[in-house]
Amino acid sequence: MAQTRAKDKQGKSAKWRLRRDEIVDASAKVFANRGYHATSTTELCEANGIGKGALYYYIGSKEQLLAAIHDRVMDEVMLGADRANLAGGTPPEQLATLGEELLDVIFRFPDHVWVVLHDFPALTGKNAETFRQRRRAYQQRVEIVFQHGIESGDFRPIDTRLAVIAWLGMHNYTYLSLRAGGHFSVKDVAKSFADIFIWGIAIRDAVAAADAADAAE
């Protein structure tokens, strides 16, 4: 008896999903190079070696392609946040792990991240609302770490919403100057950013204790 090909909840095969991901990834590079608004559907088809009918079959509209790029990034970012949460540790350690996970996504998907940071205003309706919700969900994950750090006495009392904005700005825009395979690794950058940021908001007594421990070693 012939075997039935495995399909997901939407009735799509693994082969279909793989081809769709390939189109999303190739299109992210086109958008990053030309900009979303300046890129035509014809150029997207040429970059992927497909016709407009196939593009519609795998993706749908040009905006749905943009939404898929955003989902590709946010899926990875939220998985990283889950791993950081499972790793546990003190608030400073959790914040450092979150930073490393976020930078890993930025280093692996620089074109996608460029599109997310530059072209998100082009999303409309449900697509825009979905992205706002997912972005806010991630921001809340980071904000909780800041709140726990204040409660534990590791961090000074700070405005946690502003702290999240500052922390995200420090990490997000590495895509402008750093690339995978360059002089700095993800771990190098993550450690440096953690040192800069965490010691900037740490309780003075905690800093003094850490310095004393380093001196003792």
C-alpha positions in Angstrom: 0.0 0.0 0.0 1.3 3.4 -0.9 2.5 5.6 2.0 0.7 8.8 2.7 3.0 11.8 2.9 3.0 13.5 6.2 1.3 16.8 6.3 0.9 19.6 8.9 -2.3 21.0 10.5 -2.7 23.2 7.4 -2.5 20.2 5.1 0.9 21.2 3.8 3.7 18.7 3.2 7.2 19.0 4.6 8.5 19.5 1.0 6.1 22.5 0.6 7.2 24.0 3.9 10.8 23.6 2.9 10.3 25.4 -0.4 8.3 28.1 1.3 11.1 28.7 3.7 13.6 28.9 0.9 11.4 31.6 -0.8 11.1 33.5 2.4 14.9 33.5 3.0 15.8 34.5 -0.6 13.2 37.3 -0.6 14.5 38.6 2.7 17.8 39.2 1.0 16.1 41.1 -1.9 14.1 43.3 0.5 17.3 44.0 2.5 19.1 45.1 -0.6 16.4 47.0 -2.3 13.8 47.8 0.3 10.3 46.5 0.5 8.5 49.2 -1.4 11.2 49.4 -4.1 11.0 45.6 -4.8 8.5 44.4 -7.4 6.8 41.1 -7.5 8.6 40.3 -10.8 12.0 40.8 -9.0 10.9 38.5 -6.2 9.9 35.8 -8.8 13.2 36.2 -10.6 15.2 35.9 -7.3 13.4 32.7 -6.5 13.2 31.2 -10.0 9.5 30.9 -10.0 6.4 32.5 -11.7 3.8 34.7 -10.1 1.4 31.7 -9.8 4.0 29.8 -7.8 4.7 32.8 -5.6 1.1 33.1 -4.8 0.8 29.3 -4.1 3.6 29.3 -1.6 3.2 32.7 0.0 0.2 34.8 -1.2 0.6 38.5 -1.5 3.8 40.6 -1.3 2.7 41.7 2.2 2.2 38.1 3.3 5.8 37.5 2.3 6.8 40.4 4.5 4.8 39.0 7.3 6.4 35.6 6.8 9.9 37.2 7.2 8.8 38.8 10.4 7.4 35.5 11.7 10.7 33.8 10.7 12.6 36.2 13.0 10.1 36.3 15.9 9.8 32.5 15.9 13.6 32.3 16.5 13.6 35.1 19.0 10.8 33.5 21.1 12.5 30.1 21.0 15.7 31.8 22.3 13.7 33.4 25.1 12.3 30.0 26.0 15.8 28.5 26.2 17.0 31.4 28.3 14.1 30.9 30.7 14.8 27.1 31.0 18.5 27.8 31.6 17.5 29.7 34.8 20.1 31.5 36.9 20.2 34.9 38.6 18.6 37.9 36.8 22.0 39.1 35.6 22.8 35.6 34.2 19.3 35.4 32.6 19.8 38.8 31.0 23.1 37.8 29.6 21.7 34.6 28.2 18.8 36.5 26.6 21.3 38.8 25.0 23.3 35.9 23.6 20.2 34.2 22.2 19.1 37.4 20.6 22.5 38.1 19.0 22.6 34.6 17.7 19.4 35.3 15.7 20.7 38.6 14.5 24.0 37.0 13.3 22.2 34.1 11.6 19.5 36.1 9.9 21.0 39.6 9.2 18.9 40.2 6.1 15.7 39.2 7.9 16.5 41.4 10.8 17.2 44.4 8.5 13.7 43.9 7.0 12.0 43.6 10.4 13.6 46.7 11.7 13.2 48.8 8.6 10.0 47.6 6.9 7.6 46.7 9.7 5.6 49.9 9.1 4.5 48.4 5.8 2.5 45.7 7.6 -1.2 46.5 7.8 -4.3 45.2 9.5 -4.0 41.7 11.1 -0.4 41.4 10.0 0.6 44.6 11.8 -1.3 43.6 14.9 0.2 40.1 15.1 3.7 41.6 14.8 3.0 44.2 17.5 1.7 41.5 19.8 4.7 39.2 19.3 7.1 42.0 19.7 5.4 43.2 22.9 5.4 39.6 24.2 9.1 39.4 23.8 9.7 42.8 25.4 7.6 41.6 28.4 9.9 38.5 28.8 12.9 40.8 29.0 11.1 43.3 31.3 10.3 40.5 33.7 14.0 39.8 34.1 14.6 43.4 35.0 11.8 43.3 37.5 13.1 40.2 39.1 16.6 41.8 39.3 15.2 44.8 41.1 13.3 42.5 43.5 16.3 40.4 44.2 18.6 43.4 44.8 20.8 42.7 41.8 19.6 45.8 39.9 19.0 49.4 41.0 15.4 50.6 40.9 14.9 51.6 37.3 12.1 52.2 34.8 11.9 48.7 33.4 10.1 49.8 30.2 12.9 52.2 29.3 15.5 49.6 30.3 14.0 47.2 27.8 14.2 49.8 25.0 17.8 50.6 25.8 18.7 46.9 26.0 17.0 46.1 22.7 18.6 49.1 21.0 22.1 47.9 22.1 21.6 44.4 20.7 19.3 45.0 17.7 21.5 47.3 15.7 24.6 45.1 15.8 23.4 44.0 12.3 24.6 47.3 10.9 28.3 46.7 11.8 28.7 43.0 12.7 28.4 39.9 10.7 28.7 36.2 11.4 32.3 35.0 10.7 33.7 38.4 11.4 36.2 39.5 14.1 33.7 39.0 17.0 31.7 35.9 17.7 28.2 35.9 19.2 29.6 35.0 22.6 32.2 37.8 22.4 29.6 40.4 21.7 27.1 39.0 24.1 29.6 39.0 27.0 30.8 42.5 26.3 27.2 43.9 26.1 26.2 42.1 29.3 29.2 43.6 31.1 28.4 47.1 29.9 24.7 46.9 30.5 24.4 44.8 33.7 27.2 46.6 35.5 25.5 49.9 34.5 22.3 49.0 36.4 23.8 46.8 39.2 23.5 47.7 42.8 26.7 49.3 44.0 27.2 46.8 46.8 26.8 44.0 44.3 29.5 45.5 42.0 31.8 45.9 45.0 31.3 42.3 46.0 32.0 41.1 42.5 35.1 43.2 42.3 36.3 41.7 45.6 35.6 38.2 44.4 37.6 38.9 41.2 40.5 40.3 43.3 40.5 37.2 45.5 40.7 34.9 42.5 
